[in-house]
Amino acid sequence: MLARRTRISIETFDRGVEAAPEVARLMAAELGWDKATVRREVDHWVRRVEAERHSQRMATDTEADEARIAAPEIV
């Protein structure tokens, strides 16, 4: 949601990390998520942001791509 429907990851300093819990709670109400799913979704977003930040410190595009895709996909 945050990555595909908003520009929060490029337009805010924290890339949406602060908003993620509230967004997940709103999504939970619409999608019937339980608390464990909300926590998992927020954790996934935080790890994705961390991977993106890490990738920006890499010396080459190849290293950056590898660092960025190191964030696990949500299952």
C-alpha positions in Angstrom: 0.0 0.0 0.0 2.6 2.6 1.0 4.9 1.7 -1.8 2.4 1.4 -4.6 -0.4 3.9 -3.7 1.5 6.7 -2.1 4.8 8.6 -2.5 5.6 8.5 1.2 8.8 6.5 0.8 10.3 9.3 -1.3 8.5 12.4 0.1 9.1 12.0 3.8 12.3 11.9 5.8 11.4 8.6 7.6 10.0 7.0 4.4 6.7 6.3 6.1 8.0 4.3 9.0 6.2 6.5 11.5 2.9 6.3 9.6 3.1 2.5 9.0 1.5 1.3 12.2 -1.6 3.6 11.7 -1.8 2.7 8.0 -1.7 -1.0 8.9 -4.4 -0.5 11.5 -6.6 1.2 8.9 -5.9 -1.6 6.4 -6.7 -4.2 9.0 -10.2 -2.8 9.5 -10.8 -3.1 5.8 -9.1 -6.4 5.1 -9.9 -8.3 8.4 -6.2 -8.5 9.5 -5.5 -9.7 13.0 -2.9 -8.1 15.3 -0.2 -10.6 14.1 -0.8 -9.6 10.5 -0.6 -5.9 11.4 2.7 -6.4 13.2 4.0 -8.5 10.3 3.1 -5.8 7.7 4.7 -3.0 9.7 7.8 -5.1 10.3 8.0 -5.8 6.6 7.8 -2.1 5.7 10.5 -1.2 8.3 12.8 -3.9 6.9 12.2 -2.7 3.4 13.1 0.9 4.3 16.2 -0.3 6.1 17.2 -2.3 3.0 16.7 0.7 0.8 18.8 2.9 3.0 21.5 0.3 3.2 21.5 0.1 -0.6 22.2 3.8 -0.9 25.5 3.3 0.8 26.8 0.8 -1.7 29.6 1.7 -4.1 28.0 0.1 -7.3 24.6 -0.3 -8.7 25.0 -4.1 -8.6 25.8 -4.0 -4.8 22.9 -1.5 -4.3 20.4 -3.8 -6.0 21.6 -6.8 -4.0 21.3 -4.9 -0.7 17.8 -3.6 -1.7 16.4 -7.0 -2.6 17.8 -8.5 0.6 14.6 -7.4 2.4 12.4 -10.4 2.6 9.2 -10.5 0.7 6.0 -10.6 2.7 4.4 -14.0 2.7 
